[in-house]
Amino acid sequence: MSPTDDQIEQLDSFCSEIRRWNKAFNLVSRQDIHRLESRHILDSLTATHLLSGDRILDLGSGAGLPGYPLAVLRPDLAFTLCDRNERRTRFLRHVLASSGLPNVELLCADVDRNTVWAETFGMVLARAVSTPE
C-alpha cells in the first residue's frame, strides 16, 4: 500500500508538530529526534499489514506512535490513541484538531483502571510501553 500525496503531507505535518512540541514536552528522545521519520514513523507503519478488526487501540500512545501514522494510512479503520499522561494527550488533542482525521479518538486513561480493552477493540497496539505500576 503506497501512501497518497495527501497522506504524505499529513505525516510531514505530524512530524513538524512533534519537533515543535518536543522542545517543551519531550515526546521523543532529544537524542533521537533527528531520526523521527526513519525510526519512529516508518517503524510505526511496519504494522500496517498486520492490523485486524475494525477498532484499534494504541495503548501508551505517547506522541501518537504508532496509532496516528497508521490512522493516516488506514482511514477505513477506527483508532483510539490512549495515554495516561495529560501533557502528551494535550499534544495529541492539538494534532487531531488541526489534522481533522475522522477515524481517530483520544483517551487519557490508565490501563489499570480500564479492563474492558479486549471487549471493545479488535486489536491493541503498544510500542515501548512499560509494565503497569
N, C-alpha and C positions, 0 to 999 in steps of 0.2 A: 504494500500500500504506500504509494508516494503522496506526500503532503501537497496540498494545493498552495498557490501563491498566498491566498488569504490565511491559511493555517501557518505558513512560514512567518508571515507578518505578525500574527498573534503570538507566536513563540518568541520572536525577536522582541516584541513589546514586553512580554513577560520577563525576559532576561534583563531588559533595561530597567524594569521596575525592581527586580531583585537587586541589581547593582546599586540602584539609588537608595533603596531602603536598607540594604545590608550595612551601610555605614553606621546606622543607629540601632538596628535590630539584630545584627549578626545572624542572618537567616542561613547563610552558607559560610563555612570556614573562610576567614580572610585570606589564608594561605592558598585556598582552593578556588577563589572567585575567578581567577584567570582561566580556569578550566570549566566554567559554568556550562557551556554548550556541550563540550565533549564528555565531561564526567557526569554531569547531572541531568541535562536534558536528554541527550542520546541514551544514557543509561536508563532513564525512565521509559523511553519509547521502546526499549527492547521487549517490554512486556505486552506490547500491542497485540501480538498474535496469540497470546495466552489468555486473554480476557474471556470470561464466560459469565453468563447471567445478564439480566437487564440492568441491575443496580450494583454498583461497585463502591465499596468503602475504602478510602485511603486513610488508614489509621496512623496517626502520628505524622500528619501531612507536612508539618513544618513550613517550609517555603512553598508548599504546593506540589511537592515532588513525591511520588510520581504522578499523582492524580491530575493535576492541571494539564501537563503536556498530553497525557493520554486522553483527557476530555476534549482537547483541541482536535486531536486526530480521530477520535471516535464520537462524533456528535450523536450517533444513534444510541449511545448508552448513557445512563444517568449515573453521575458520580457525586459522592458526598466526601468532602475533604474534612477530616476531623483532627483537631489538635487540642491539647489541654491548655496550651499557653495562649493567654489573651492577646499578647503582643503579636504573636505570629498570626492569629486569626484576624487581627486588625489589618495586617498587611494583606491577607487573602481577601478580606472583605473589600478592600480598596481595589485590588486587582480584578475581582469579579465584577464590581460595579463599573469599572472602566472597560472591561472586555465585553460584557454583555453575554457571556456564554450561558445559553439557556439550560444546558444539561448538567449544571454544577450547583450543588448546595453546600453550605458551610455549617459546621457543627463544632462548637467549643465545648468539649467534654472530656472526662477522664474515663478510660476504658473500664476501670474498676466499678464505676457507677452505672454502667450501661451494658448489661449482659445479654441483650437480645440481638446481637450482631448477626448471628447465623440465620435467624428467622427473618431478618429484614433485608439482608443483602445476599446476592448471588455469589459474590466474591469479596474477600477482604485483602487489600494490599498493605504491606508495611515495608518501609525502607529505612534502615538504620534506626529502629525503634528499640529502646532498652526495655528490660523486663519491668512490669508494673511494680510499684512500691507497696 
